[in-house]
Amino acid sequence: MLNIVLFGAPGCGKGTQAARLKEKYGIDHVSTGNVIREEIARGTKLGKEMESYITTGRLAPDQVVIDMIADYIAAHKHAKGNIFDGFPRTTHQAEEFDRMLSEQGLKVDVMIYMDVPEEELVKRILLRGKESGRADDASEEVIRDRIKVYHEQTAIVADFYAKQGKFADINGLGTMDEVFDRICQVIYFTGFLRQESRCFILLPEQNSPRSPRKTRLAPDTPGKRHAPPSFRPNAPAPDNPSRQTARRHRHRKYTDINRSCRR
């Protein structure tokens, strides 16, 4: 089972991309909001507890949200995979999330962060507000506060997964297809790493408007097999390389990586 945590500030388009990922890979899109609404509709104990917090305008404790996600995972443990949207949002949630997955013999494979500049986010949400009529999408001040809070929360969770070697950020600008291709590239490598148990460097697309940023995905255990040449990690140069070998090392490009992800 492939478990992906998809992160991005309001307006980044993660809901749209999650729906496309669900269709392409046949994995479930687990939205915290949807899980909560389902629990309330079913009239479960957790649903009633959550409803009491919502109706009184209080923030639900971490444990209530964690228990809801735990119930969902237990009920869908035979699924092909999951895209978790909006969870975990705190370090405590992330730690408990790892624990509950481990109890089912599962784990988070990668956290993908969709990086979109704040000005672009504000522009998108304001446009969405005009179309939907939502009051919280019509105030620029409210929107910027939401984005600020989101980044403060995400930074902590991102660090949590970065320490595990499971954090990858992608450029969220461009067409829907371009952003989708970048996400698929990360998923492709995540699946490859699970097979090879190796450690690789992900390269941004050559035509990406953002400057190249290396993102490391580390496996749980070191592998014994060598990866194919096109997928080998950046290795240190030999101690006494020949001129030709040194030139190859300095100018080695992994262009095959991007091509292979589109097949």
N, C-alpha and C positions, 0 to 999 in steps of 0.2 A: 504494500500500500504506500502510495506517495502522498505525503502530507506537506502542504505548502501554506505558509502564512503570508498573505498578500496585504501589504501596507501601502498607504498613500493618504495624503491629506484630502480633506473634502474638496471635490471638484477635480481630482486627478484622473478620474475615469476608471477606477478599479472595479466598480460594479459591472461596467460594460465589458471589461477585459475578463473578469471572473466568469461571466456568462459564456464568453467565447471559449475560454479554457475548459469549461464544463462540457461544451459541445465537442471540442476537439479531442479531449483525452478521456471523456466518459467518467469524470470524477465529480464528486458532489461539491456544490458551492454552499459553504456553511457560513451564513451571515448571522452574527450575534442577534441582530434585531429580529430576523425571521425565526430563530430558535426560541427567543423569548415569546414572540407572538404565538407560536405553535403551542408552547407550554401553557400559556394563558387560555388559548382556545380549547385545549384538552381538559382544562380545569384541574391540572395536577397540583400537588402541594407546593412545588416550586413555582408554578405558574401563578397561583394565588398569592404567594409571598411576594413575587416580583410585581404583580399588579398593585399591591398595596403601596409599594414604593413609588410606582409610576403615578398613581392617582394623587398621592400626597406631595409629589414633586421632589422626593428625596432620591439621592443616589443609592443604588443598590450596593450592598457590600460585595466585595470580590468573591466571597465564598458562594454566594447565591448564583452568580454568573458562572463560576467554575463548576458548580454542581450541575447546572443545566447543560453545559458543554460535555461534562463527564457522562451524563445520561445519553446525550446524542451519540457520543463515540461508542458507548457500550451497545447501543441499538443499531449502529451502522459499522460494526467492526469488520464486516466482510466486504465493505465497499472497495472499489478499485483504488480510491484515493479521495482526498479532501482538499478544498481550498478554503482556508479559514480567513474570513473577512471581518476585521474589527475585533479580533481576539488573537492572542492576549494583548492587553493594553498597559499592564503594569508588570513590574518584575515578579511580584508575588503570583500573579496570574500565570506568567511564563514558567515559573518554577513548578507550580501545581500542574500546569499543562504537561510539562515533561514527565512529571510523576504519573499522571493518569494515563498518558500514552504508553509509558513503560510498563504499566500494569497489564496493558493489552498486548504487549510485545511490539509496540509501535514507537515511532519517534517523529519529531519535526525534521524534514529533510532540508528545507531551505526557507528563509524569510526573504521575500522579494519586496523591495521598497521602490515605488514609482515616484521618481523625483521630478517635481514640477515647480518652477519658480512661483513665489507668492503672488506676484502681479498677475500672472496668467491664471492662477487659481481664483483670485478675486474676480477677474473678468468673466471666467466661465460660470461662477456661481451667480453673479449678478444677472447674467443672461438667462441662466436656469430659473432664477427667481421671477423674471419677467414672464417666462413661459408657463411656470407652474403656479405662480401667485403665492408661493410660500413666503411668509413674513420674515423668517430667519434667513432667507436667501436674498432679501431685498435691501438689507442694511450693510453697507460696507464695513462699518465699525464692528458689528456683530460677527461678520464673516472673518475679519482679521483676528478677532479674539478667539474664534473657534480654531483657526489655523495655528495661532500661537500655542494654545493649549494642546492641540494635537501634536505639534512638534516637540513640546516638552515631554509628553508622554512617550512618543515614539523613540526619542533619542535614548531613553533608558532601556526600552525593550530591544532596540537595535544593538546596543552595546552587549546585551545579554546573549544574543545570537551570534554576534561578531566574535565573542570570546570562544564560542563553540565552532567557529569557522563555517557558520551557516547563513551568513548575511550577504546579500547581493543587492545592489541598487542599480536601477536601469533608468535611462533617460526617458521621462514621461512626455516629452514634447514630440510633435510630429503627428502623422496620420494614425488612425486607429490600427491600421495594418502594420505600420512601422513599429509602434509600441508593442503590439501583439507579437511580432517577430522577435523582439528583444526578450520578452518574457519567455517565449518558447525556447530561445537559445539557453537561458538559464536552466529551464526544466530539462532540456536535452542533456546538459552537462551534469545535472544532478543525478539523472538516471544512469549516465555513463560512469560517474564516480561510484555509485552504489555497486556497479558490476566490477569495476577495476580496483576499488579501494585505494585510489591514488589521490594526489593533491594537485590541482591544476589552477592556472590563472585564466580567468575569463576576460576576453578582450572586447571592448565596445565595437559596435559596427564601424566600418571605415568611414561611412558617410554620416555618422552621428554628428550633430551640431555641437555636442559637448566635447570638451577635451578628453582624451582617453583616460580612463580610471581603471586601475587593476583591482579586481575583486577576487578574493581567495575563498575557495570552498574546500574545507578540509574534511576528510573521511574520519570515521571513528577509529579505524585500525589501519596501520600501514600495509600496503599490498606487496605481494612478492613478484607479480607479473609485470612486465614492461608494457606500457601503453603503446599503441601504434605511433610511428614517428610524428604524425600531424598533431597528436594530442599530448606529446610529452611536455612536462612542466619546464619552466625556465630553470636550467641547471647552471651551476658555476662553470666558468671556462676552465679548461685544463691548466695545470700548473705551468707546463712548458708547451704551449700550443704552437703548431706550425702557423705560418702566416695565413695560409688558406683556411685552416681550421678556425683560427681566431676571427677571420672575416665572416665565416659562416655563422659563428656564434653571435657576433655582434649584430648581424643583419637578419637573423632568423625571424621569419614571420609565420604566423599561424593562420594564414588566409584560408586554409582548408577547413578550419573550424567553422567559420561563418557559412561557407558553402554547404558543408555537410548538414548544418542545422535546417536548411531550407529544402532538403530532399523530401 
